[in-house]
Amino acid sequence: MLKMIKYEYRKNLFPLLVVFFIFGLLQVYFTVATLMNNENHSVIAASLLMLAASCGFIFVLLYGIISYSADLKNKSGYLVFMAPISTYAIIGAKLITTLITGIILVIIIGGLAVIDYSIAADAYGLESLIELIKAVFASINIPFTSLLFNILSYILILLVGFYTMITVAYLAVSLCSTVLQNNRLKGFISFILFIALIVIITKIGDALPAIYKFNEIDTFSKLLINALPQTIFYFICTVISFLGSGYLLNKKISL
């Protein structure tokens, strides 16, 4: 599997370098604007960095799906699925590659956020911002450490949802590659099938009963616990989609 992960990164290196290059340009723009005390350009640069961060995660999601679909369509991709390892290991390698890329992106974004805060604090006097945030949450009886734990929990929930979307997309692509192997519209049909599956899964998840009844003073912790049934359901859907894709690749798809 390690060789598969290495192959995935070698194949997808150029698009990743383009993404990191864009982050680098925006960071230079923010740094120069802030050091020159140009507030307007600092705000614009910070907004573009936040937009790039959001688009970066969308890119990781879409590129993981597109890479899988392309390997099923292109002759060069056939060599991947003909490797002497199980199809589950191949899909697992793709998912791990996506996870590592996402983690690298989070580290880069987090690092840039720390650097940018330090630069902005020196330029615009924001030294007391963190203390102000702590005081605000302390005034409503939410310790800052508890807030950080809740944020990490929320990130875990988002990660499960992220993988649900990827594995469901893999399943949709695999199903269409099985039934519509020679159909030119199989890419479009797999997209429609993916949307339909996500809508169905989301509606079932939304219909699951809540653990707590909401009121005006519900805490963030309660909101996270309330999401637990949905998260478990999405995790089950992720596992089923993963196993289904592996089965279809192994038994039904002619590579």
ABEGO torsion letter per residue (X at the ends): XAAAAAAAAAAAAAAAAAAAAAAAAAAAAAAAAAAAGBAAAAAAAAAAAAAAAAAAAAAAAAAAAAAAAAAAABAAAAAAAABABBAAAAAAAAAAAAAAAAAAAAAAAAAAAAAAAAAAAAAAGAAAAAAAAAAAAAAAGBBAAAAAAAAAAAAAAAAAAAAAAAAAAAAAAAAAAAABAABAAAAAAAAAAAAAAAAAAAAAAAABBBABBBBAABBAAAAAAAAAAAAAAAAAAAAAAAAAAAAAAAAABBX
